[in-house]
Amino acid sequence: MTVEVILAAFVGLVTGALLALWLDSQTLVRRVQDANAAKSKTQGDLQKFQIRYRALEQELQTVKMESATAVQDTTQYEATIARQLAEIEASRNQLQTTIQTHEALRENLLESQDRLEDLEGLNLMAEEKLAASAAENNRLLGDAQLLEAELALLEAKVAQLNDSLQQAQRDSAEFEQKAAAAEVQASAIEAEKDLALTQLQEAELTAAEQNARIATLEKQLHEAEAVRQELGAAKEKLQTADKHIQILQDNVEDAHTMINYSGKNELQLIRGIGPAYARRLNEFGINSFSELAKCEPRQIATIIKKKNWQAADIQDWIDEAKALAARLGPDV
């Protein structure tokens, strides 16, 4: 076996290994570009790999230079071949070490790829949850707008009743003024009656006129009494409207309380619980806030099959479930 064949085989082996590693690194780079939180660590590993790759290229260049020197120095074949064999053996050992290192890097890259796939799954779950929440929020926003429109209508009615009450108060003041004027007129009538004793003929005509005026004043007094009754009825209607407004405000507050409830799965109202977690909890028999509030964190972690790298604060879930169960009632 000549030196050229040995060197060619060695170069082919190194080139193949380097080509395989380079293709793996290119595939990983394309996947890492679409990742999120694990991108930094993977890029760091890739940079380390590139540094080692350049070092290996330098070693390969050195071996090529040494092989060229060996070909040119054919006159010193025996000594050169022994030296080159020793160098090849050392390079082979170094290459074996490098290959082992690259295998470890490849395992790390595969592990990073698994993490990236898990993260993609979590991203898809988050997108589905956001889409469902957006649709439900739009529906509840429409309901809230209807309630607000009804509340505005009631406020307009209350304002109208207030205007009517103010008008009734003005009318009452006007009637009181008329009553005072009537009293003044009654005093004048008494004076005229005294004068009529001395003027009999004029007294009869004056009495007829005064009787007509008295009838008019009595009619006005009756009208004032009717206005007072209408004013009392208006006050009762105003009180009823205030009670109705309070009930509507309570309904609006309840609607705002339920504004984030999806309507599909109750447990998804809790921050951090997506469709997958909710489905696993439902399969275990946990379907409501009150049932979740009675569980232990370790029990929930076992049910949802929580991994160590997943950021899920189960204690917060339980605390929020207790608060919602207390606020919305156990039957919600």
C-alpha positions in Angstrom: 0.0 0.0 0.0 1.5 3.3 -1.2 1.6 6.5 0.7 -0.8 8.1 -1.8 -3.4 5.4 -1.3 -3.1 5.7 2.5 -3.4 9.5 2.3 -6.3 9.3 -0.2 -8.2 6.9 2.1 -7.4 9.1 5.1 -8.5 12.3 3.3 -11.7 10.6 2.0 -12.5 9.4 5.5 -12.0 12.9 6.9 -13.8 14.6 4.1 -16.8 12.2 4.4 -17.0 12.8 8.1 -16.6 16.5 7.7 -19.2 16.5 4.9 -21.7 14.6 7.0 -21.1 16.9 10.0 -21.4 20.0 7.7 -24.8 18.7 6.3 -26.0 18.0 9.8 -25.0 21.5 10.9 -26.7 23.1 7.9 -30.0 21.2 8.7 -29.7 22.2 12.3 -29.1 25.9 11.4 -32.3 26.0 9.3 -34.3 24.5 12.2 -32.7 26.7 14.8 -33.7 29.9 12.8 -37.4 29.0 13.4 -36.9 28.3 17.1 -37.4 30.7 20.1 -36.0 30.2 23.6 -33.5 27.4 22.7 -31.9 29.4 19.8 -29.2 30.9 21.9 -27.9 27.7 23.3 -28.0 25.9 19.9 -26.2 28.8 18.2 -23.5 28.6 20.8 -23.1 24.9 20.2 -23.0 25.6 16.4 -20.3 28.2 16.9 -18.2 25.8 18.9 -18.7 23.2 16.2 -17.6 25.6 13.5 -14.4 26.5 15.5 -13.6 22.8 15.8 -14.4 22.4 12.1 -11.9 25.1 11.2 -9.3 23.6 13.5 -9.8 20.2 11.8 -9.4 21.8 8.4 -6.1 23.3 9.5 -5.0 19.9 10.6 -6.1 18.4 7.3 -4.1 21.1 5.5 -1.1 20.3 7.5 -1.4 16.6 6.7 -1.7 17.5 3.0 1.4 19.6 3.2 3.2 16.7 4.9 2.0 14.2 2.3 3.3 16.5 -0.5 6.6 16.7 1.2 6.7 12.9 1.5 6.0 12.5 -2.2 8.8 14.9 -3.1 11.2 13.2 -0.8 11.0 9.8 -2.4 14.7 9.3 -1.9 14.2 9.1 1.8 11.3 6.6 1.5 12.0 4.3 4.4 12.6 7.0 7.0 9.8 9.2 5.6 7.3 6.4 5.5 8.0 5.5 9.1 7.6 9.1 10.2 4.5 9.5 8.1 3.0 6.3 9.6 3.7 7.6 13.0 2.1 10.9 12.1 -0.9 9.1 10.5 -1.4 7.0 13.6 -1.3 10.2 15.8 -3.7 11.9 13.4 -6.0 8.9 13.4 -6.1 8.9 17.1 -6.8 12.7 17.1 -9.5 12.1 14.4 -11.1 9.4 16.5 -11.1 11.8 19.5 -12.6 14.5 17.2 -15.2 12.1 15.9 -16.2 11.2 19.4 -16.5 14.9 20.3 -18.6 15.4 17.2 -20.8 12.5 18.2 -21.4 14.2 21.5 -22.2 17.4 19.8 -24.6 15.6 17.5 -26.4 14.1 20.5 -26.6 17.6 22.0 -28.0 18.9 18.7 -30.6 16.0 18.6 -31.6 16.9 22.1 -31.9 20.5 21.1 -34.0 19.4 18.2 -36.3 17.5 20.5 -36.7 20.6 22.6 -37.4 22.7 19.6 -40.2 20.3 18.5 -41.7 20.5 22.0 -41.5 24.3 21.8 -43.2 24.2 18.4 -46.0 22.1 19.9 -46.4 24.7 22.8 -46.5 27.5 20.2 -49.3 25.8 18.3 -51.2 25.2 21.5 -50.7 28.9 22.5 -51.9 30.0 19.0 -55.1 27.8 19.3 -55.8 29.2 22.8 -55.3 32.8 21.5 -57.7 32.2 18.6 -60.3 30.7 20.8 -59.9 33.5 23.4 -60.2 36.2 20.6 -63.4 34.7 19.3 -65.0 34.4 22.7 -63.8 37.9 23.7 -65.5 39.3 20.5 -68.7 37.5 21.5 -68.6 38.7 25.1 -67.7 42.2 23.9 -70.9 42.3 21.8 -72.9 41.2 24.8 -71.3 43.9 26.9 -72.0 46.5 24.2 -75.7 45.4 24.3 -75.8 45.7 28.0 -74.1 49.1 27.8 -76.7 50.2 25.2 -79.5 49.1 27.5 -77.9 50.9 30.4 -77.6 54.1 28.2 -81.3 53.7 27.4 -82.2 53.5 31.1 -79.9 56.5 31.8 -81.8 58.5 29.1 -85.1 57.5 30.7 -83.8 58.5 34.1 -82.7 61.9 32.6 -86.2 62.2 31.0 -87.8 61.5 34.4 -85.5 64.0 36.1 -86.6 66.6 33.5 -90.2 65.8 34.1 -89.6 66.1 37.9 -88.0 69.5 37.4 -90.8 70.6 35.2 -93.3 69.4 37.8 -91.4 71.3 40.4 -91.5 74.4 38.3 -95.3 73.9 37.7 -95.8 73.4 41.4 -94.0 76.7 42.2 -96.1 78.4 39.5 -99.3 77.0 41.0 -98.2 78.1 44.5 -97.6 81.6 43.1 -101.1 81.5 41.6 -102.5 80.3 44.9 -100.9 83.2 46.7 -102.3 85.5 44.0 -105.7 83.8 44.6 -105.4 84.6 48.3 -104.7 88.2 47.5 -107.6 88.2 45.2 -109.8 86.6 47.9 -108.8 89.5 50.3 -109.7 91.9 47.6 -113.1 90.1 47.2 -113.7 90.5 50.9 -113.1 94.2 50.6 -115.4 94.4 47.6 -118.0 92.5 49.6 -117.9 95.2 52.3 -118.2 97.8 49.7 -121.1 95.9 48.1 -123.1 96.3 51.3 -123.4 100.0 50.5 -123.8 99.4 46.8 -126.5 96.8 46.4 -126.9 97.0 42.7 -123.2 96.8 42.0 -122.8 94.1 44.6 -124.9 91.6 42.7 -122.8 92.1 39.5 -119.6 92.1 41.5 -120.7 88.9 43.4 -121.3 87.1 40.1 -117.9 88.1 38.8 -116.3 87.0 42.0 -118.1 83.7 42.0 -116.7 83.1 38.5 -113.2 84.0 39.7 -113.6 81.7 42.7 -114.6 78.9 40.5 -111.6 79.5 38.3 -109.3 79.6 41.3 -110.8 76.3 42.7 -110.3 74.7 39.4 -106.7 75.9 39.4 -106.3 74.5 43.0 -107.6 71.1 41.8 -105.1 71.2 38.9 -102.3 72.0 41.4 -103.3 69.0 43.5 -103.3 66.8 40.4 -99.8 68.0 39.6 -98.7 67.3 43.1 -100.0 63.7 42.7 -98.2 63.4 39.4 -95.1 64.6 41.1 -95.4 61.9 43.7 -95.9 59.3 41.0 -92.8 60.6 39.2 -90.7 60.3 42.3 -91.9 56.7 42.7 -91.0 56.0 39.1 -87.6 57.6 39.7 -86.9 55.3 42.7 -88.0 52.3 40.6 -85.6 53.4 37.8 -82.7 53.8 40.3 -83.3 50.2 41.5 -83.4 49.0 37.9 -80.2 50.9 37.1 -78.5 49.3 40.1 -79.6 45.8 38.9 -78.3 46.5 35.4 -75.0 47.7 36.9 -74.7 44.5 38.8 -75.4 42.5 35.6 -72.8 44.5 33.8 -70.2 43.8 36.5 -71.1 40.1 36.3 -70.7 40.3 32.5 -67.3 41.9 32.9 -66.4 39.1 35.4 -67.2 36.5 32.8 -65.6 38.4 29.9 -62.6 36.0 29.7 -64.6 32.8 30.0 -64.2 30.8 26.8 -67.4 28.8 27.0 -65.7 25.6 25.7 -63.7 24.3 28.7 -64.0 26.0 32.1 -60.5 25.2 33.2 -59.0 27.2 30.2 -60.1 30.4 32.0 -57.1 29.9 34.4 -53.9 31.4 33.1 -51.4 28.7 31.9 -54.0 25.9 31.3 -54.3 25.3 27.6 -56.5 22.8 25.6 -54.0 19.9 26.2 -53.8 20.4 30.0 -57.5 20.9 30.3 -58.2 17.7 28.3 -55.9 15.7 30.6 -57.5 17.1 33.7 -61.0 16.4 32.3 -59.9 12.8 31.6 -58.9 12.4 35.2 -62.3 13.7 36.3 -61.4 17.4 37.1 -63.9 19.5 35.3 -64.6 22.6 37.5 -62.8 25.2 39.5 -64.0 23.7 42.8 -62.6 20.3 41.8 -59.3 21.7 40.8 -59.1 23.8 44.0 -59.2 20.6 46.1 -56.2 19.0 44.4 -52.5 19.0 45.4 -49.7 20.4 43.2 -48.0 17.0 43.0 -51.2 15.3 41.9 -51.8 17.9 39.2 -48.2 17.6 38.0 -48.6 13.8 37.6 -51.9 14.2 35.8 -50.6 16.7 33.1 -47.3 14.8 32.8 -45.3 18.0 33.5 -41.7 17.9 32.4 -38.9 19.6 34.4 -38.2 22.2 31.7 -41.9 23.3 31.4 -42.7 26.5 33.2 -46.1 25.8 34.8 -46.8 27.1 38.2 -49.4 24.6 39.4 -49.8 26.3 42.8 -51.0 29.5 41.0 -53.5 27.4 39.1 -55.0 26.0 42.3 -55.1 29.5 44.0 -56.8 31.0 41.0 -59.3 28.1 40.9 -60.1 28.7 44.5 -60.7 32.4 43.8 -62.9 31.8 40.8 -64.9 29.1 42.6 -65.5 31.5 45.5 -66.5 34.3 43.2 -68.6 32.5 40.6 -70.1 29.8 42.9 -69.6 26.0 42.9 -72.1 25.3 40.2 -70.3 27.4 37.5 
